[in-house]
Every structure is written in C-alpha cells, then in structure tokens.
Amino acid sequence: MDPMQSGMPETLAPLGLTFDDVLLLPAESDVIPSEADTTSKVSRNVTVSVPLLSSAMDTVTESRMAIAMARQGGLGVLHRSVSIDEQARQVDLVKRSESGMVTDPVTIGPDATLAEMDAMCGHYRISGLPVVDDAGVLMGIVTNRDIRFVPATEYDHRLVRSVMTPMPLVTAPVGIKPDDAFALLGEHKIEKLPLVDGDGRLKGLITVKDFVKSEEYPNATKDAEGRLLSAAAVGFFGDAWERAMTLIDAGADVLVVDTAHGHTSALLDMVGKLKAEPKAAGVDVIGGNVATRAGAQALVDAGVDGIKVGIGPGSICTTRVVAGVGVPQVTAINEAAQAARPAGVPVIGDGGLQYSGDIAKAIVAGADTVMLGSLLAGVAESPGELIFINGKQFKSYRGMGSLGALRKRGASDTGSRDRYFQADVVADDELVPEGIEGQVPFRGPLGSVTQQLIGGLRQSMFYTGASGITELQQRGRFVRITSAGLKESHPHDIQMTVEAPNYSGRR
C-alpha cells in the first residue's frame, strides 16, 4: 500500500522533501546555457517560452503584470478578489494590449465629445480611435495629435467630428499580409491601418506599435491571432459560474479553478462543468491546488488541462502551521506528476521557490512550469503598494489566506474566503486566516528579474546536460543533503558586502 494514501503505513510517516533538502547531480554536458530551450507546457494547449507563471494574488498579478509576464514569454494569472466586471476588464486589457490585428477595435462615434474620446484613450492606454457611424462604416480617425491644441475647457462640448481626420484614409482589406501592412504603414508614415470590407465597414486595425512590440518581445506568449494570452482565476462558489462565463466572453484563454484544497467535490464538479460547456471549448481549464497523487488523479479524471501543485509552501502561507496539513513541495510535485504525466497533463509547481535553482529542482521533480509569488511581488509591475523603510524600497505582499485578503471586499462579499472554504463565515472575527501580510524588497522591472531566473535555469540545464525542459525532466537526478550540506551550499564564513542580483542571502 502506498504510504502516502494509507492511514496506517508500514513506517510512522513517509519522507517529504522540499527544495532545500536536495541538489541536482552534475552530468556530462555539451549544452551551451544561452542555447538551452526553456519552452514548456502550462496546460494541454498552452505553451510558454519560459516556464514561469505569476500567482493569482492581489499583490502579484493584475493586468499590468499579466501583460508584462506574457511579453516575457511566461503567463500571468489574474486574481479574482475583484468584481466580475473588473476582472473581465483586466482580461480585455491584456488581450487588447498587443495584437497582430485588433479584430474588435475600440471605436467612437462622430458625435461623441472630446472628453469622452480622451477618457476612452486613457482607459485603454491608446493614442487614437477609429470613428464609425451606427452601421460600423469608417468615417475617419481621431488621435491625440488632433486634440493637442484644443483647450481642455472645450472638451465637454467639442465633438469628435470637428477635429477628426475624415475619410478617405489609408486603409487595407481584411486578410492583408503582415509584411504588406508594415510596408503601408511605413510608406504613408502612419501609426494605424484600418481594415475595411467592401462596404467600408471597419473590421480590424493594425498598429505600428504591434510590430515594434513583436520585435522587442519575440518570445511573447500569444494566441493564433497574435494577441497576448490571458489567464484568470475563478472559484466554485456563489457567482463563480457567472464569473467564468464573463471572463470567457472577455477573451480569457485559460481559466484556473483556484482553491486552497483542490481535491474536493465542489472543485471537481466545477472543472467537469467547464469542460462540458460548449462556450468554453477553446479555453484550457487548470485545477488546483493538490499535493498528492490521489488529488492529481482526481483532477485528471475530471478532465483538467493542467494541475497546480502546492499546499502550504508559500512564504506568506501558514496552512501547514494552522491546519497541520501539507506536503513538502518536491515530494508533492513528484507525487502529482505520477498521475499527471501518463495522462499528458502538465504540472505547475506553485510556491516554495526562493532561488532560480529551485525552478530546475521543481522541473526535475515533475513540474512543467512553476508559479511564483514572493519572487515577483517586488517587481515594478506588481500591484502591491510601494513602501519606503529607512531609505529602502519595499512592496507589500500578502497571502490570499491572510486576514486582510479574506475580508478585503467587505461583508457584502466573500473576498478570498471561498478559496479557503470559509465563505459561510459572516463575522470577520470568526475567520481563521491561513496566511500573513508583509513586504518584500523592491526588485525593479520584471524583465530584469525574469532574466536572472531563466538565466539560473539555463545554468542548471548546462550542469545537468539537458538541452530542453523534457530532457531536464528525464536526465535530472537528485542527491539528498543534510543541514550541513545546505549550509555549505550558501555563501559562508564571510561577511557579504555586495549582493548579487540573483542572491540576497538566506531567508
């Protein structure tokens, strides 16, 4: 009998290992680190060029982080501790932020005021809008350049038609090749190319910004139409189904059914219902979190496209102390992979990572990608509040099981309570938190942080002789270490005077 599943195992308890308990064995190698391929699977149908996801936490991932993560080649999961409309708006912002072609461009009518136009441009972070009539026929275009010399005091009564650049404009037919579109943009020195049908109706928009972004971020995570991929978390309680359908309407590519304990009938039912919903046919569904082989198998049987693993490993999580429940993360990932891998379901190692070397350890244990919280909470793109303490910069970071997150949306809603199965708790003083609130050092832009994390992963692949993620999973071997071995692994017998960008000492 598997001791992980038995109430009375042959020994008192099976051994659980985490990242500090193991190292990877070096092996013969002819791999050049810069040439190592870090492409991997998040779910059955979603591939990323770097195996990193940002956690669905309210101090880690909102639209700005999700956009930045996708541009870096990973994926950000938008948290759900906001209203349905707000989360859907963030999905829409991600999808509209960068496109090979905008198939549903934001437009404005000729009789709208300049104040309305200015507000729309600010909301969507764009510099101009196509002007269409009630039938969708393109009438012109209005940009910030057109209103630059209009006094702000006139915005409320001046109409778009009075300042727009009217037709005829430089346009192109739907289906134009990217190279031809870029040539038109360059030839006419314009930034936006409207796409129209035979009747002059606006059907799409190509912008020079998208070509620039494609060159700047060649490994960005995109859909078949060239738009950034968007992932969002949902629950299983209350308005969860409405939320999921609204997010799909907004363009979400991945839904993460996200709870603290994924091996429950409520979550499994939600996964099954989503996989059976025709509207969700093109959307991958990830379930979690689990920490055992049985939990992973239950999710596989429910039809998930990806499995999130981790109960209690996060730096701000207290589940293992408050509830006394959990499995050390290397063992948890390995157990889940034994059920997931035969079914072709990718595994996401969620939590517990402190250094870039832990990413490689998670992958060798059986993960295909990893989800990061504290390592990304301190970047410029995270929504956490920037704090100054004794001249140093920090960003706020809290667990979704912390008291602040549990009661974040007030008595009229559940905050993140349903994630911890406390949605029925009415009074705040009756909540049982499973996380804390704190701060992490400010780490600068996401690009610099991911460069160090992926650079460390590529060094791991060099040392183990693995040219790709699958080969790393196959070739990687662990050696268990003692506390003395862990001490020896870190800088020792020296006073560190200058921190490296990828190492800040033992935590």
KAZIDA-V205911 format. One record per residue. RES is the residue in one letter. NEAR is the number of other ideal C-beta (glycine too) atoms within 10 Angstrom. Layout:
BEGIN
<<RES:NEAR> <RES:NEAR>>
END
This chain:
BEGIN
<<M:9> <D:12> <P:14> <M:18> <Q:12> <S:10> <G:6> <M:7> <P:13> <E:8> <T:7> <L:7> <A:8> <P:15> <L:10> <G:16> <L:19> <T:18> <F:22> <D:20> <D:20> <V:20> <L:17> <L:21> <L:13> <P:13> <A:13> <E:8> <S:15> <D:7> <V:22> <I:11> <P:15> <S:8> <E:10> <A:20> <D:16> <T:22> <T:14> <S:23> <K:21> <V:29> <S:26> <R:16> <N:13> <V:21> <T:16> <V:25> <S:18> <V:22> <P:30> <L:29> <L:28> <S:32> <S:27> <A:27> <M:31> <D:24> <T:30> <V:30> <T:32> <E:24> <S:22> <R:19> <M:28> <A:29> <I:24> <A:25> <M:32> <A:26> <R:22> <Q:26> <G:22> <G:32> <L:29> <G:35> <V:29> <L:27> <H:27> <R:25> <S:20> <V:16> <S:13> <I:18> <D:11> <E:14> <Q:24> <A:22> <R:14> <Q:26> <V:24> <D:20> <L:21> <V:28> <K:23> <R:20> <S:23> <E:22> <S:23> <G:18> <M:21> <V:23> <T:15> <D:14> <P:22> <V:16> <T:19> <I:20> <G:16> <P:16> <D:11> <A:18> <T:16> <L:21> <A:14> <E:17> <M:26> <D:15> <A:13> <M:15> <C:19> <G:9> <H:11> <Y:15> <R:12> <I:20> <S:13> <G:22> <L:25> <P:25> <V:26> <V:21> <D:15> <D:6> <A:8> <G:15> <V:15> <L:23> <M:20> <G:20> <I:27> <V:25> <T:19> <N:12> <R:12> <D:18> <I:21> <R:8> <F:7> <V:14> <P:8> <A:10> <T:8> <E:14> <Y:16> <D:10> <H:9> <R:17> <L:15> <V:23> <R:15> <S:12> <V:19> <M:22> <T:15> <P:13> <M:15> <P:8> <L:18> <V:14> <T:17> <A:17> <P:11> <V:12> <G:9> <I:18> <K:9> <P:14> <D:8> <D:11> <A:20> <F:16> <A:12> <L:16> <L:19> <G:11> <E:9> <H:10> <K:8> <I:17> <E:14> <K:21> <L:22> <P:24> <L:23> <V:20> <D:14> <G:7> <D:8> <G:16> <R:14> <L:22> <K:17> <G:23> <L:23> <I:25> <T:22> <V:16> <K:15> <D:21> <F:16> <V:11> <K:18> <S:15> <E:8> <E:9> <Y:19> <P:9> <N:14> <A:22> <T:24> <K:19> <D:16> <A:7> <E:12> <G:18> <R:23> <L:27> <L:25> <S:29> <A:31> <A:31> <A:27> <V:27> <G:23> <F:26> <F:17> <G:13> <D:15> <A:19> <W:16> <E:11> <R:21> <A:26> <M:17> <T:18> <L:28> <I:22> <D:12> <A:20> <G:20> <A:27> <D:27> <V:23> <L:26> <V:28> <V:27> <D:26> <T:25> <A:24> <H:19> <G:29> <H:20> <T:16> <S:10> <A:17> <L:25> <L:21> <D:13> <M:24> <V:24> <G:16> <K:18> <L:26> <K:16> <A:10> <E:15> <P:5> <K:11> <A:18> <A:9> <G:10> <V:23> <D:23> <V:26> <I:28> <G:32> <G:30> <N:28> <V:31> <A:29> <T:21> <R:19> <A:15> <G:26> <A:32> <Q:20> <A:22> <L:31> <V:19> <D:13> <A:21> <G:17> <V:31> <D:23> <G:27> <I:31> <K:29> <V:35> <G:32> <I:26> <G:26> <P:26> <G:27> <S:19> <I:23> <C:24> <T:16> <T:23> <R:16> <V:11> <V:14> <A:15> <G:8> <V:14> <G:17> <V:26> <P:19> <Q:31> <V:26> <T:19> <A:35> <I:33> <N:20> <E:27> <A:34> <A:23> <Q:17> <A:23> <A:27> <R:16> <P:10> <A:15> <G:10> <V:24> <P:24> <V:30> <I:29> <G:32> <D:33> <G:24> <G:26> <L:26> <Q:15> <Y:20> <S:20> <G:20> <D:25> <I:26> <A:27> <K:28> <A:30> <I:28> <V:24> <A:26> <G:22> <A:32> <D:26> <T:28> <V:30> <M:32> <L:25> <G:29> <S:22> <L:25> <L:31> <A:30> <G:23> <V:24> <A:17> <E:22> <S:29> <P:17> <G:23> <E:11> <L:13> <I:13> <F:9> <I:9> <N:4> <G:5> <K:9> <Q:14> <F:18> <K:21> <S:19> <Y:25> <R:23> <G:27> <M:31> <G:26> <S:24> <L:19> <G:18> <A:26> <L:26> <R:20> <K:18> <R:15> <G:9> <A:10> <S:5> <D:15> <T:23> <G:24> <S:30> <R:24> <D:22> <R:26> <Y:25> <F:15> <Q:19> <A:17> <D:10> <V:16> <V:9> <A:8> <D:12> <D:7> <E:9> <L:18> <V:12> <P:19> <E:27> <G:26> <I:17> <E:15> <G:16> <Q:19> <V:23> <P:14> <F:18> <R:20> <G:13> <P:12> <L:24> <G:14> <S:13> <V:23> <T:23> <Q:15> <Q:17> <L:26> <I:21> <G:15> <G:19> <L:26> <R:21> <Q:17> <S:24> <M:28> <F:19> <Y:18> <T:21> <G:16> <A:26> <S:17> <G:15> <I:22> <T:15> <E:16> <L:25> <Q:18> <Q:10> <R:18> <G:21> <R:12> <F:16> <V:10> <R:10> <I:15> <T:9> <S:9> <A:8> <G:14> <L:14> <K:12> <E:10> <S:14> <H:11> <P:11> <H:8> <D:5> <I:6> <Q:5> <M:10> <T:5> <V:4> <E:10> <A:10> <P:12> <N:15> <Y:15> <S:13> <G:9> <R:12> <R:8>>
END
